[in-house]
Amino acid sequence: MTSTTGSSGSRTAGRGSSVLIRRLIYVAFFLEVGLLLLVLPWSAFWERNYFAEAWPPLRPLLTNNFVRGAVTGLGLVNLGAGFADLARVFSARERSDSSLPDGTPRR
């Protein structure tokens, strides 16, 4: 026979770890996209772009330094969002570590 009290506690612990994993994946996504958008516009890969080769009038726009800078700016925004969310994850874990299981703060 199983106790309902134990299963309720394990469900909330499982939900908490699921939320943590989801947020960490979200952070990893933003950091990866940010790094790619930061580096790719200035690499040779950007100039050998499929779309620039398939539609030649697009090449001057894609190789324009202002467009490259704008894409790099989007990469910086993504990196900022990723680091901000990572800081929120760490601060939420610190708050949960400093409180008792019932939510009251430790003295």
Summary of the structure (lengths in Angstrom):
residues: 107
radius of gyration: 22.4
end to end distance: 37.8
largest distance: 72.2
contacts: 254
relative contact order: 0.12
helix: 82%
strand: 2%
